[in-house]
Amino acid sequence: MRDDPPLPSSPAFWRSPLRGPWFTSVLGVVLLVGVTVLFVTGLMSYAAYNPGLSPVNDKTPDKGILGFYLFAWPTAPHWLYRLNQGVHVTLGITLIPVLLAKLWSVVPRLFALPPARSLGHALERISLLLLVGGGLFEFVTGVLNVQLDYLFPGSFYPLHFYGAWVFCAAFVTHALLKTPMALRNLRHLREEREERNDLVSPRPAEPTVSRRGALSFVGGGSLLLFLTTAGQSFDGLRRSALLAPHGGAVPGGGPNGFQINKTAAYAGIEAVETGEDAWRLVVTGRTGSVRLSRAQLAELPLNSSALPIACVEGWSTSDQWWRGVRLCDLAALVGYDGDPPDLFVESLQRHGSFRRAALRANQVADPLSLLALYVNGEDLSPDHGFPARVIVPAAPGVLNTKWVARMTFGDL
């Protein structure tokens, strides 16, 4: 009489000879370092929006105690957000094979019975469930946001933010419980010395690849994802970024031929409202309001800044040469000479997020911060914000408001 096939709760059900504490520990140490970097750069990305400044910037509602990390985002170095978000997105995509391999390596533990043998074991099982669920949620929502302009239902910012904290809590708990064992396992450099545990199959199938070969396969997958993502941050390599947004050729050519996050047509900008006869910039502050045409702005003292555009999706441009009126000089026009306050910017944009944005006083005061009229020696194109756009060092691209219509200086 043939025995019934084992159930997933039986160690005999899992026959891969690759599973074992050494294999799992190597993947775990890689994730320990990589996920820590992801978490820190993710928090910095939220801080860069200055959510404590104005509700229009706030994408993390009811921060409470979770807002402990927020600080006034600096303007130097000017490439700070470009580096932070490039690392966050590129590293996140690169770690996907490692995460999947790690989850595969510990699948037997998800089905093990009894559910809890002790308090420590119960904590481990709970942390493992939250770790698996939270990890998959964070990576899936992050990839959807980067690749598909976020198709997941709901708002990406709070979902990804709170999901990160759940995942982090499980990750820290699991790391505290497992790091000593992982370090001990890594000392057994030879697989023959590996101790048996619940990950090792009692009747393994014939191996087709060694564990080091499997790790090489995972590493090769990560390298491939890195090579097809990292180019999003470098103009000369952008064509290689097959898995990243805006990874093809730059739109158009000439001085305005660099990446954008939304076109004038998408934003609902009509040529008639940006023409010289129709468009006026309204600047409001301590002494009242002034209305300026583009020609009048061009007659004010103009300054230049070499700054990149860096998007939350991870892509960025090289430094572009912007020319326009300093934000601090516009503040001086309405009564803030020498000590500019916070700034509230409103756009003609009709569709999409961040039609309005707020900037801190330190961003307004930076001499590189401009209301730009020109880029790389020519007028801004409609897609780059004609007739005028904000450009601020180290700020997320969405805070560099395009098609500016109104600027209000003062308490927000």
C-alpha positions in Angstrom: 0.0 0.0 0.0 1.5 3.3 -1.1 2.1 5.9 1.6 0.1 9.2 1.3 2.3 12.0 0.0 3.6 14.3 2.7 1.9 17.6 3.4 3.6 21.0 3.3 3.8 20.9 7.1 6.1 17.9 6.8 9.8 18.5 6.4 9.8 15.7 3.8 7.6 17.7 1.5 10.4 20.1 0.8 13.2 18.3 -1.1 15.4 20.9 -2.5 19.0 20.2 -1.4 19.8 24.0 -1.7 17.9 25.0 1.4 19.9 25.3 4.6 21.1 27.7 7.2 24.2 28.7 5.3 22.4 29.6 2.1 19.7 31.5 4.0 22.2 33.3 6.2 24.2 34.6 3.2 21.0 36.0 1.7 19.9 37.4 5.1 23.1 39.3 5.6 22.9 40.9 2.1 19.3 42.0 2.9 20.3 43.2 6.3 22.6 45.7 4.8 20.5 46.5 1.7 17.2 46.9 3.4 18.8 49.2 6.0 20.0 51.5 3.2 16.6 51.4 1.6 14.8 52.3 4.8 17.1 55.3 5.5 17.0 56.6 2.0 13.2 56.2 2.0 12.8 58.3 5.1 15.1 60.9 3.7 12.9 61.0 0.6 9.9 61.7 2.7 11.8 64.4 4.6 12.8 66.1 1.3 9.1 67.0 0.7 9.1 69.1 3.9 5.8 67.6 5.0 5.8 69.6 8.2 5.9 72.9 6.3 2.5 72.8 4.5 -0.3 70.3 4.0 0.1 70.5 0.2 3.5 68.8 0.6 2.3 66.3 3.1 2.1 62.8 1.8 2.3 61.0 5.2 -0.9 61.9 7.1 -1.1 61.6 10.9 2.7 61.3 11.2 2.6 61.5 15.0 5.5 59.7 16.6 6.5 58.4 13.1 7.5 61.9 12.1 10.5 62.0 14.5 13.0 61.9 11.6 11.6 65.0 9.8 14.0 68.0 9.4 14.5 71.0 7.3 15.7 69.6 4.0 19.1 71.2 3.0 19.9 72.7 -0.4 23.5 71.5 -0.4 25.0 69.5 -1.9 22.8 70.3 -4.9 22.8 66.7 -6.0 21.7 65.3 -2.7 18.1 64.3 -3.7 19.4 62.9 -7.0 21.8 60.6 -5.2 19.4 59.7 -2.5 16.5 58.7 -4.8 18.8 57.1 -7.4 20.2 54.8 -4.7 16.8 54.1 -3.2 15.1 53.0 -6.4 18.1 51.3 -8.1 19.0 49.4 -5.0 15.4 48.4 -4.4 15.1 46.9 -7.9 18.5 45.3 -7.6 17.6 43.5 -4.4 14.5 41.8 -5.8 16.2 38.5 -6.7 17.8 38.4 -3.3 14.5 39.0 -1.6 12.7 36.3 -3.7 15.5 33.8 -3.0 15.4 34.5 0.7 11.7 34.0 0.8 12.0 30.8 -1.2 14.7 29.5 1.2 12.5 29.9 4.3 9.1 28.7 2.8 9.1 25.5 4.9 9.0 27.5 8.1 5.7 29.2 7.0 4.0 25.8 7.0 5.7 24.2 10.1 3.5 22.8 12.8 2.8 23.4 15.7 2.4 27.1 15.0 4.3 28.0 18.2 6.5 25.9 20.4 7.5 28.7 22.7 7.1 32.4 23.2 10.4 33.0 21.3 9.2 30.7 18.5 5.8 32.5 18.3 7.6 35.9 18.0 9.8 34.5 15.2 6.7 33.1 13.3 4.8 36.4 13.6 7.9 38.4 12.6 8.4 36.0 9.6 4.8 36.4 8.4 5.0 40.2 8.7 8.5 40.2 7.1 7.3 38.2 4.1 4.0 40.1 3.7 5.6 43.5 4.3 8.6 42.8 2.1 6.4 41.7 -0.8 4.1 44.7 -0.3 6.9 47.3 -0.2 8.7 45.9 -3.2 5.6 45.4 -5.3 4.1 48.8 -4.6 7.5 50.4 -5.1 8.0 48.8 -8.5 4.5 49.7 -9.6 5.1 53.3 -8.7 8.3 53.4 -10.6 7.3 51.4 -13.6 3.6 52.0 -14.1 2.9 55.4 -12.6 1.4 53.5 -9.7 -1.6 51.4 -10.6 -2.1 50.0 -7.1 -5.4 51.2 -5.6 -5.1 54.0 -3.1 -2.4 56.6 -2.5 1.2 55.4 -2.9 2.8 57.7 -0.3 0.9 56.7 2.9 0.6 53.1 1.8 4.4 52.8 1.1 5.2 54.8 4.2 3.2 52.8 6.7 4.0 49.5 5.0 7.7 50.4 5.4 7.2 50.8 9.2 5.4 47.5 9.5 8.1 45.8 7.4 10.9 47.5 9.4 9.4 46.4 12.8 9.3 42.8 11.6 12.7 43.1 10.0 14.3 44.4 13.2 12.6 41.7 15.3 13.6 39.0 13.0 17.2 40.3 12.7 17.6 40.4 16.5 16.4 36.9 16.8 18.3 35.5 13.9 21.6 37.5 13.5 23.6 35.5 16.0 22.6 32.3 14.3 23.3 33.7 10.9 26.8 34.8 11.9 27.5 31.4 13.4 26.3 29.7 10.2 28.5 32.0 8.0 31.6 30.8 9.9 30.9 27.4 8.5 32.4 28.3 5.1 32.3 24.7 4.0 28.9 23.2 3.3 30.0 19.9 4.7 30.2 21.5 8.2 26.7 22.9 8.1 24.5 21.9 11.0 21.1 20.4 10.2 18.0 22.3 11.1 14.4 22.6 9.9 15.4 24.1 6.6 17.5 21.1 5.6 15.4 18.4 3.9 15.5 14.9 5.6 15.4 13.3 2.1 16.8 15.8 -0.4 16.6 15.4 -4.1 19.7 15.0 -6.3 21.4 18.4 -6.6 21.6 20.0 -10.0 23.5 23.0 -8.8 25.6 23.8 -5.7 24.5 26.4 -3.2 27.3 28.7 -4.3 26.1 28.2 -7.8 22.6 29.2 -6.7 24.0 32.3 -5.0 25.9 33.2 -8.2 22.6 32.8 -10.1 20.9 35.2 -7.7 23.8 37.6 -7.9 23.7 37.5 -11.7 20.0 38.4 -11.6 20.7 41.3 -9.3 23.5 42.5 -11.5 21.3 42.3 -14.6 18.6 44.4 -12.9 21.2 46.9 -11.7 22.6 47.3 -15.3 19.1 47.8 -16.7 18.1 50.3 -14.1 21.1 52.4 -13.0 21.3 54.2 -16.4 18.2 56.2 -15.5 20.4 58.6 -13.6 23.0 59.2 -16.3 22.3 60.9 -19.7 24.8 58.8 -21.6 23.5 55.5 -20.2 19.8 56.2 -20.3 19.1 53.9 -23.2 20.4 51.0 -21.1 17.8 51.6 -18.4 15.3 49.2 -19.9 13.5 48.6 -16.6 13.4 52.2 -15.4 11.0 55.0 -16.2 12.1 57.4 -19.0 14.7 54.9 -19.9 14.7 55.6 -23.6 16.1 58.5 -25.6 15.6 62.0 -24.1 12.5 63.7 -25.5 13.3 66.0 -28.5 16.6 67.6 -29.0 18.5 70.9 -28.4 18.7 72.8 -25.2 15.3 71.6 -23.9 16.1 67.9 -24.9 16.2 66.4 -21.4 13.8 64.3 -19.3 10.4 65.5 -18.0 7.9 64.1 -15.6 4.8 65.5 -17.3 4.1 67.3 -20.6 2.2 70.6 -21.0 -0.6 68.7 -22.7 -0.9 66.2 -19.8 -1.0 69.1 -17.3 -3.8 70.9 -19.3 -1.7 73.9 -20.2 -3.0 75.8 -23.2 -0.8 78.1 -25.3 -3.3 81.0 -25.1 -2.8 81.3 -21.3 1.0 81.3 -21.4 1.3 83.9 -24.2 2.9 87.3 -23.5 -0.5 89.1 -23.5 -2.2 86.7 -21.2 0.3 85.4 -18.6 1.2 87.4 -15.5 3.0 86.3 -12.5 1.4 87.4 -9.2 3.9 87.8 -6.4 2.4 88.5 -2.9 4.1 89.3 0.4 4.4 91.7 3.3 3.9 94.9 1.2 1.1 93.6 -1.0 1.1 92.1 -4.5 2.9 92.8 -7.8 2.0 91.5 -11.3 4.9 90.9 -13.7 4.9 89.9 -17.3 7.6 87.6 -18.6 9.3 90.6 -20.3 9.3 92.5 -17.0 10.8 89.5 -15.2 13.5 89.3 -17.9 14.4 92.9 -17.1 15.1 92.1 -13.5 18.7 91.0 -12.4 19.1 87.5 -13.8 21.3 84.8 -12.4 22.4 81.3 -13.5 22.5 77.9 -11.7 23.7 74.5 -12.9 21.2 72.1 -11.3 19.7 68.6 -12.1 16.1 67.5 -12.1 15.6 64.5 -9.8 12.3 62.6 -9.7 10.9 60.4 -6.9 10.8 57.6 -9.4 14.5 57.5 -9.3 15.4 59.0 -12.7 17.4 62.2 -12.9 19.1 64.5 -15.4 22.6 65.8 -15.5 23.1 69.5 -14.4 21.2 71.8 -16.7 22.1 75.5 -17.1 19.2 77.5 -15.8 18.8 81.3 -15.9 16.2 83.5 -14.2 15.4 85.6 -11.2 16.5 84.5 -7.7 13.6 83.6 -5.4 15.1 85.8 -2.7 15.1 88.8 -5.1 11.4 88.2 -5.8 10.8 88.1 -2.0 12.6 91.4 -1.8 10.1 92.9 -4.2 7.3 92.3 -1.7 9.0 93.5 1.5 11.4 90.7 2.5 14.8 92.2 1.8 17.6 90.1 3.3 15.5 87.6 5.2 13.1 85.7 2.9 10.3 83.6 4.4 8.7 80.4 3.3 7.1 80.3 -0.1 3.8 78.9 -1.5 3.9 78.3 -5.3 0.8 77.8 -7.5 0.9 76.5 -11.1 -1.4 76.8 -14.1 -1.4 73.0 -14.1 -4.9 71.4 -14.2 -4.1 67.7 -14.0 -1.8 65.6 -11.9 -0.4 66.1 -8.4 1.6 69.0 -6.9 -0.3 71.8 -8.7 0.8 73.7 -5.6 3.9 73.3 -3.5 5.7 74.9 -0.5 9.3 75.7 -0.1 11.2 76.4 3.2 12.9 79.7 3.9 16.4 78.1 3.5 15.4 77.0 0.0 14.1 80.5 -0.9 17.3 82.1 0.5 19.7 79.9 -1.4 21.3 81.9 -4.2 21.0 79.0 -6.6 17.2 78.9 -6.3 15.6 80.5 -9.3 12.3 81.3 -11.0 13.9 80.2 -14.3 13.0 81.7 -17.7 15.7 80.0 -19.7 17.5 76.7 -19.8 20.8 76.0 -21.6 20.7 79.4 -23.3 17.1 79.2 -24.7 13.6 79.9 -23.6 12.0 77.1 -21.6 9.9 74.8 -23.8 6.2 74.3 -22.9 7.0 70.9 -21.5 9.7 72.3 -19.3 7.5 75.0 -17.8 7.3 78.0 -20.1 6.8 80.8 -19.3 8.5 80.3 -15.9 9.3 77.5 -13.5 10.9 77.1 -10.1 14.3 75.3 -9.8 15.7 74.6 -6.3 18.9 72.7 -5.4 18.5 69.3 -3.9 14.7 69.4 -4.1 12.5 66.6 -5.5 11.4 67.3 -9.0 7.8 67.8 -8.2 8.7 70.8 -5.9 10.4 72.5 -8.9 7.0 73.8 -10.0 6.4 74.4 -13.7 4.0 76.9 -15.4 4.1 79.1 -12.3 1.2 81.5 -11.9 1.3 82.8 -8.3 4.0 83.0 -5.6 3.0 83.9 -2.0 5.8 84.7 0.5 5.1 84.6 4.2 3.8 82.3 6.9 2.1 79.2 5.4 
